[in-house]
Amino acid sequence: MGRGEGPWSPAKMSPDLYFALTLIVKMAVTAAFVVAATVTAERAGPVIGGMVATLPIGAGPVYVFLAMDHDPHFIARSAIASLSINAANAALAVVYSQLAQKRPLAVSLSGAFVAWLAFALIIRAVEWNFMMAAALNAIVLSLCVWNVSALRHVRMPAFHARWPDFLLRAAMVSVLVGIVVTFSFQLGPSGSGLLAVFPVVLTSIALVMHPRMGGKASGAVLANAPIGLVGFAFACTMLHFTAEPFGNAIGLALALAMSLGWSVLMMLLHRLPAPELT
């Protein structure tokens, strides 16, 4: 039997079986990334946690898999949709952070998703270009960062995640990846870009941390998220402008570097000593 002609090679499998197996691998890889990142966020404090939670740990793998199936024009158009919905994710983080100060998890997260859904429906109804999406982000992110500035710094109680927490997060992101990858051709670039940045990580952090550590602690992590989402906006911008001229692989690598660079910069600035008042 020649190389590449084993029973599990694509040539020997039916298209449906091959698609199912690759989809399972994609879902598992992405879930592992998200679980690792959210554990880091929960143990590193609200500022670093907010920066880690807004890295493209959910959207990144989804985009990699989309790039395997679609041309650079599709990816560049999807990046505009992701950029526009980034503003809705910031609104979700802010509404949750505010409600979580005094409200239980169900009320806080429900209110946050009502805000997200309202934003998403408006965004989905508009044919966005880059300048429109960039302006939306500039306005919304600025307001969000200002709105929750007083909620970002909270002493975090000790926390140890349990296996049900890991399974919850893995299941959530696996479902997201499965939907986006399976229906990306039907959804088109706008629908795929929108679903690729569905706030799985932010939601999982709220679901796991709020009952264990309280609303103020989980709210502090999400209150730092709008700052991190500025970096994600830069990453979407980079992907939009580099995917077509340089190809999907380089565009995605540059977008990831942009997001990582922003988060590292914010973490370093956070560690600088506060200036003494004279």
C-alpha positions in Angstrom: 0.0 0.0 0.0 1.5 3.3 -1.1 2.1 6.3 1.1 -1.0 8.3 1.7 -3.3 5.4 0.6 -4.1 3.9 4.1 -7.7 3.3 5.2 -7.7 6.7 6.9 -6.4 8.7 4.0 -8.7 11.2 2.3 -8.6 9.2 -0.9 -10.0 6.1 0.9 -12.7 7.9 2.9 -16.1 9.0 1.8 -16.5 12.9 1.7 -19.0 12.8 4.6 -16.7 10.7 6.8 -13.6 12.8 6.0 -15.6 16.0 6.8 -16.9 14.6 10.1 -13.4 13.5 11.2 -11.7 16.8 10.3 -14.6 18.7 12.0 -14.1 16.7 15.2 -10.3 17.6 15.1 -11.0 21.2 14.6 -13.5 21.4 17.4 -11.2 19.6 19.8 -8.2 21.8 19.0 -10.1 25.0 19.4 -11.7 23.8 22.7 -8.3 23.0 24.1 -7.1 26.5 23.3 -10.1 28.1 24.9 -9.9 26.0 28.1 -6.2 26.8 28.6 -6.7 30.5 28.0 -9.7 30.9 30.3 -7.8 29.1 33.2 -5.0 31.5 32.7 -7.4 34.4 32.8 -9.0 33.2 36.1 -5.7 32.8 37.9 -3.8 35.8 36.7 -6.0 38.6 38.1 -8.6 40.8 36.4 -6.3 42.9 34.2 -4.2 40.1 32.8 -7.3 37.9 32.7 -9.1 40.5 30.6 -6.2 40.7 28.2 -6.0 36.9 27.8 -9.7 36.5 27.5 -9.8 38.9 24.5 -7.0 37.3 22.6 -8.2 35.5 19.4 -8.2 32.2 21.1 -11.6 31.3 20.0 -11.8 33.3 16.7 -8.2 32.5 15.7 -8.7 28.8 15.2 -12.0 29.3 13.6 -10.4 31.7 11.1 -7.6 29.2 10.4 -10.2 26.6 9.5 -12.2 29.0 7.4 -8.9 29.9 5.6 -8.5 26.3 4.7 -11.8 26.3 2.8 -12.1 29.8 1.5 -10.0 32.3 -0.6 -8.4 35.5 0.8 -11.3 37.7 -0.4 -13.7 35.7 1.7 -11.4 36.1 4.8 -10.9 39.8 4.2 -14.6 40.3 4.0 -15.2 38.2 7.1 -12.7 40.4 9.0 -15.0 43.4 8.5 -17.9 41.5 9.9 -15.8 40.4 12.9 -14.6 44.0 13.4 -18.2 45.3 13.5 -19.4 42.6 15.9 -16.4 43.4 18.1 -18.4 46.5 19.3 -21.2 44.2 20.4 -18.8 42.0 22.4 -17.6 45.1 24.2 -21.2 46.1 25.1 -21.8 42.6 26.4 -18.7 42.9 28.7 -19.8 46.3 30.0 -23.4 45.4 30.7 -22.4 42.2 32.5 -19.8 44.0 34.5 -22.3 46.6 35.7 -25.1 44.1 36.5 -22.7 41.6 38.2 -21.9 44.1 40.9 -25.3 43.4 42.6 -27.2 41.0 40.5 -27.0 37.1 40.3 -25.5 35.4 37.3 -28.7 34.7 35.5 -29.8 38.3 35.5 -26.3 39.7 34.7 -25.6 37.3 31.8 -29.2 37.6 30.5 -29.0 41.4 30.5 -25.6 41.2 28.8 -26.9 39.0 26.0 -29.9 41.1 25.4 -27.5 44.0 24.8 -25.3 41.8 22.6 -28.3 40.6 20.6 -29.7 44.1 20.0 -26.3 45.2 18.8 -25.9 42.1 16.6 -29.3 42.5 15.0 -28.5 46.1 14.0 -25.0 45.2 12.8 -26.4 42.2 10.8 -28.9 44.5 9.1 -26.2 46.9 7.8 -23.8 46.4 4.9 -20.6 47.3 6.5 -17.4 48.6 4.9 -14.1 49.0 6.8 -14.5 52.7 7.5 -18.0 52.2 9.0 -16.9 49.3 11.2 -13.7 51.1 12.3 -15.7 54.2 13.3 -18.2 52.1 15.2 -15.4 50.5 17.2 -13.7 53.8 17.9 -16.9 55.2 19.4 -18.2 52.1 21.2 -14.9 50.9 22.6 -14.1 54.4 23.9 -17.4 54.7 25.7 -17.0 51.1 27.1 -13.5 51.6 28.5 -14.6 54.8 30.2 -17.9 53.3 31.5 -16.2 50.5 33.5 -13.0 52.2 34.6 -13.9 52.0 38.2 -14.7 48.3 38.1 -11.4 47.0 36.7 -9.4 46.5 39.9 -10.7 44.0 42.4 -8.8 41.6 44.7 -9.4 38.1 43.3 -10.2 35.4 45.8 -8.6 32.0 45.5 -10.1 29.9 42.7 -9.6 26.3 41.5 -11.5 25.2 38.4 -13.1 21.8 38.3 -13.5 19.3 35.5 -17.2 20.2 34.9 -16.0 23.8 34.3 -13.5 22.6 31.7 -16.2 20.4 30.0 -18.6 23.4 29.9 -16.1 25.6 28.1 -15.0 22.9 25.8 -18.6 22.1 24.8 -19.5 25.7 24.2 -16.6 26.5 21.9 -16.9 23.1 20.1 -20.5 23.9 19.2 -19.4 27.3 17.9 -16.6 25.9 15.7 -18.9 23.1 14.4 -21.6 25.6 13.4 -19.2 28.1 11.7 -17.1 25.5 9.8 -20.1 23.4 8.7 -22.3 26.3 7.5 -19.6 28.8 6.4 -20.5 28.4 2.7 -24.2 29.1 3.5 -23.4 31.9 5.9 -21.1 33.7 3.6 -18.2 35.9 4.8 -20.4 38.3 6.8 -22.2 35.5 8.7 -19.0 33.5 9.2 -17.1 36.6 10.5 -19.9 37.4 12.9 -20.2 33.9 14.4 -16.4 33.5 14.5 -16.2 36.1 17.3 -19.2 35.1 19.2 -18.3 35.8 22.9 -17.7 32.2 23.9 -14.7 33.0 26.1 -16.3 36.0 27.9 -19.4 33.9 28.5 -17.5 30.9 29.9 -15.6 33.1 32.3 -18.8 34.6 33.6 -20.5 31.2 33.9 -17.6 29.7 35.8 -16.3 32.6 37.9 -19.5 34.3 39.0 -20.9 31.4 41.1 -17.5 30.6 42.7 -15.8 34.0 43.1 -18.7 36.5 43.1 -20.0 39.1 40.6 -17.4 41.7 41.5 -14.5 39.4 40.7 -15.9 38.1 37.4 -17.2 41.5 36.6 -13.7 42.9 37.0 -12.3 40.5 34.4 -14.9 41.5 31.9 -14.5 45.1 32.8 -10.9 44.9 31.4 -12.2 43.2 28.3 -13.0 46.4 26.3 -9.3 47.4 26.6 -8.3 44.0 25.2 -10.9 44.3 22.5 -9.1 47.3 21.1 -6.3 45.0 20.2 -8.8 42.6 18.6 -10.1 45.5 16.5 -6.5 46.2 15.4 -6.1 42.4 14.5 -9.3 42.5 12.4 -8.0 45.6 10.6 -4.7 43.9 9.9 -6.4 40.8 8.6 -8.7 42.8 6.3 -5.8 44.6 4.7 -3.3 41.8 4.4 -5.2 38.7 3.6 -5.7 39.5 -0.1 -2.3 40.9 -1.0 -0.3 38.4 1.1 -2.5 35.4 1.4 -4.5 33.9 4.2 -1.5 32.4 6.2 0.4 35.7 6.4 -2.7 37.7 7.0 -3.7 35.5 10.0 -0.1 35.5 11.4 0.1 39.3 11.2 -3.4 39.7 12.8 -2.4 37.4 15.7 0.9 39.3 16.2 -1.1 42.5 16.4 -3.5 41.2 19.0 -0.7 39.6 21.1 1.4 42.8 20.8 -1.4 45.0 22.1 -2.2 42.6 25.0 1.5 42.4 26.0 1.8 46.2 25.9 -1.3 46.6 28.1 0.1 44.1 30.6 3.5 45.8 30.7 1.8 49.2 31.3 -0.2 47.7 34.1 2.9 46.6 35.8 4.5 50.1 35.8 4.5 51.8 39.2 1.8 54.5 39.5 3.3 58.0 39.4 3.6 59.7 42.8 1.5 62.7 43.5 3.4 65.8 44.7 
